[in-house]
Amino acid sequence: MSNSNMFSGKVVLITGASSGIGAATAIHFASEGASLALTGRNTQNLEEIARKCEENKGVKTITIVADLNVEDDIKNIVERTINTFGKLDILVNNAGIFKIGTLEETSVQDYDAVFSTNIRSVYILTKLVVPYLEKTKGNIVNVSSLAGTRPLPGLIVYCMAKAALNQFTKCLAVELAAKQIRVNSVNPGTIDTDIFRRAGMNDEENKQYLARGKAIHPLGRVGQPEEVAMSIAFLASSQASFTTGETLAVDGGRNIVCPR
Ligand SMILES: NC(=O)c1ccc[n+]([C@@H]2O[C@H](COP(=O)([O-])OP(=O)(O)OC[C@H]3O[C@@H](n4cnc5c(N)ncnc54)[C@H](OP(=O)(O)O)[C@@H]3O)[C@@H](O)[C@H]2O)c1
């Protein structure tokens, strides 16, 4: 991790900053000098990540406990961020949940839960921050998935929601281009986080799933949250100043292979 202060003076809002990819992204942006609004539901985890971020000299963070399924909580995220920092440069729509199951195995409640967290909240939050991003000519990075383009067996609602997020990224990139707001996504393969245990896998199943990842990612391993964080930071940085509407694979080459 570098300390070039690439994001010094920038304000970054990250959803799902209390765990996994979002937590690693917060720590990475902090190492580059950003001020951070960190949101999630788990207060203790959020505080711990904020403390790690503030180990970097001069970095200011706020934590906002919010359930993205609650519209007033989303409004509060934006209000607290703007009241504290006065502006917003980068939104990272990272929070998400995973539901395992086929059409026959999942319920309408599962469908609603996944679409509410992974898509509806993104739509609401993004709509609220666009006026602020317009002022800073800021940008948005969405955390999508390989599942947005490749049907992963037994994950129908998750795949559908990530496909919607890919199209959201592209449609919005076109809509906001005139305002000089860039919109991109990262599309990870399997990344070693708690998301699979949270979706119901026990420790053994989780271990087996990650072990199988070695065989199905051409680079011969699963990814680490920090590797996704670096790609998010790249897309959010001035190094990607002419890139918008991109859905960047961060998947060890998994999306380009065809089983044989
Ligand atoms: N891990 C992978 O293999 C992988 C691959 C491709 C894409 N992704 C995507 O990467 C993103 C992050 O996932 P992860 O692997 O880092 O998972 P994770 O460790 O389970 O973290 C998920 C984060 O989302 C937050 N979140 C979930 N539901 C929420 C809600 N209703 N309100 C507010 N926050 C909520 C969680 O907050 P609390 O813990 O505070 O509740 C947590 O911070 C997701 O969009 C996921 O789909 C992951």
The ligand as an SDF file (V2000), in Angstrom:
LIG
                    3D

 48 52  0  0  0  0  0  0  0  0999 V2000
  -16.6370  -11.4020   -1.7600 N   0  0  0  0  0  0  0  0  0  0  0  0
  -16.8200  -11.6790   -3.0530 C   0  0  0  0  0  0  0  0  0  0  0  0
  -16.4410  -12.7750   -3.5660 O   0  0  0  0  0  0  0  0  0  0  0  0
  -17.4700  -10.6710   -3.9530 C   0  0  0  0  0  0  0  0  0  0  0  0
  -17.3660  -10.8800   -5.3310 C   0  0  0  0  0  0  0  0  0  0  0  0
  -17.9640   -9.9610   -6.1970 C   0  0  0  0  0  0  0  0  0  0  0  0
  -18.6260   -8.8720   -5.6860 C   0  0  0  0  0  0  0  0  0  0  0  0
  -18.7260   -8.7020   -4.3300 N   0  0  0  0  0  0  0  0  0  0  0  0
  -19.4630   -7.5300   -3.8550 C   0  0  0  0  0  0  0  0  0  0  0  0
  -18.6310   -6.7690   -3.0100 O   0  0  0  0  0  0  0  0  0  0  0  0
  -19.4500   -6.0020   -2.1250 C   0  0  0  0  0  0  0  0  0  0  0  0
  -18.9080   -6.1250   -0.7000 C   0  0  0  0  0  0  0  0  0  0  0  0
  -19.0010   -7.4820   -0.3240 O   0  0  0  0  0  0  0  0  0  0  0  0
  -17.9780   -8.2020    0.6680 P   0  0  0  0  0  0  0  0  0  0  0  0
  -17.5370   -9.4480   -0.0040 O   0  0  0  0  0  0  0  0  0  0  0  0
  -16.9870   -7.2450    1.1840 O   0  0  0  0  0  0  0  0  0  0  0  0
  -19.0280   -8.6620    1.7850 O   0  0  0  0  0  0  0  0  0  0  0  0
  -19.1290   -8.4690    3.3800 P   0  0  0  0  0  0  0  0  0  0  0  0
  -17.7870   -8.6660    4.0050 O   0  0  0  0  0  0  0  0  0  0  0  0
  -20.2600   -9.3210    3.7930 O   0  0  0  0  0  0  0  0  0  0  0  0
  -19.5180   -6.9210    3.5210 O   0  0  0  0  0  0  0  0  0  0  0  0
  -20.7800   -6.4660    3.1260 C   0  0  0  0  0  0  0  0  0  0  0  0
  -20.9560   -5.0460    3.5990 C   0  0  0  0  0  0  0  0  0  0  0  0
  -22.2440   -4.5770    3.1800 O   0  0  0  0  0  0  0  0  0  0  0  0
  -22.9010   -4.0030    4.3030 C   0  0  0  0  0  0  0  0  0  0  0  0
  -24.3510   -4.1750    4.2210 N   0  0  0  0  0  0  0  0  0  0  0  0
  -25.0360   -5.2910    3.8560 C   0  0  0  0  0  0  0  0  0  0  0  0
  -26.3620   -5.0760    3.9600 N   0  0  0  0  0  0  0  0  0  0  0  0
  -26.5090   -3.7940    4.3950 C   0  0  0  0  0  0  0  0  0  0  0  0
  -27.6300   -2.9830    4.7060 C   0  0  0  0  0  0  0  0  0  0  0  0
  -28.9020   -3.4220    4.5980 N   0  0  0  0  0  0  0  0  0  0  0  0
  -27.4020   -1.7180    5.1520 N   0  0  0  0  0  0  0  0  0  0  0  0
  -26.1470   -1.2430    5.2800 C   0  0  0  0  0  0  0  0  0  0  0  0
  -25.0440   -1.9610    4.9990 N   0  0  0  0  0  0  0  0  0  0  0  0
  -25.2310   -3.2170    4.5670 C   0  0  0  0  0  0  0  0  0  0  0  0
  -22.3540   -4.7370    5.5030 C   0  0  0  0  0  0  0  0  0  0  0  0
  -22.5520   -3.9300    6.6480 O   0  0  0  0  0  0  0  0  0  0  0  0
  -22.7160   -4.5060    8.1610 P   0  0  0  0  0  0  0  0  0  0  0  0
  -21.7340   -5.6500    8.2820 O   0  0  0  0  0  0  0  0  0  0  0  0
  -22.3280   -3.3510    9.0090 O   0  0  0  0  0  0  0  0  0  0  0  0
  -24.1140   -4.9520    8.2630 O   0  0  0  0  0  0  0  0  0  0  0  0
  -20.8990   -4.9120    5.1160 C   0  0  0  0  0  0  0  0  0  0  0  0
  -20.1420   -3.7780    5.4500 O   0  0  0  0  0  0  0  0  0  0  0  0
  -20.8760   -6.5160   -2.3010 C   0  0  0  0  0  0  0  0  0  0  0  0
  -21.5950   -5.6340   -3.1300 O   0  0  0  0  0  0  0  0  0  0  0  0
  -20.6720   -7.8480   -3.0050 C   0  0  0  0  0  0  0  0  0  0  0  0
  -21.7780   -8.2220   -3.7850 O   0  0  0  0  0  0  0  0  0  0  0  0
  -18.1570   -9.5640   -3.4470 C   0  0  0  0  0  0  0  0  0  0  0  0
  1  2  1  0
  2  3  2  0
  2  4  1  0
  4  5  1  0
  4 48  2  0
  5  6  2  0
  6  7  1  0
  7  8  2  0
  8  9  1  0
  8 48  1  0
  9 10  1  0
  9 46  1  0
 10 11  1  0
 11 12  1  0
 11 44  1  0
 12 13  1  0
 13 14  1  0
 14 15  2  0
 14 16  1  0
 14 17  1  0
 17 18  1  0
 18 19  2  0
 18 20  1  0
 18 21  1  0
 21 22  1  0
 22 23  1  0
 23 24  1  0
 23 42  1  0
 24 25  1  0
 25 26  1  0
 25 36  1  0
 26 27  1  0
 26 35  1  0
 27 28  2  0
 28 29  1  0
 29 30  1  0
 29 35  2  0
 30 31  1  0
 30 32  2  0
 32 33  1  0
 33 34  2  0
 34 35  1  0
 36 37  1  0
 36 42  1  0
 37 38  1  0
 38 39  2  0
 38 40  1  0
 38 41  1  0
 42 43  1  0
 44 45  1  0
 44 46  1  0
 46 47  1  0
M  CHG  2   8   1  16  -1
M  END
$$$$
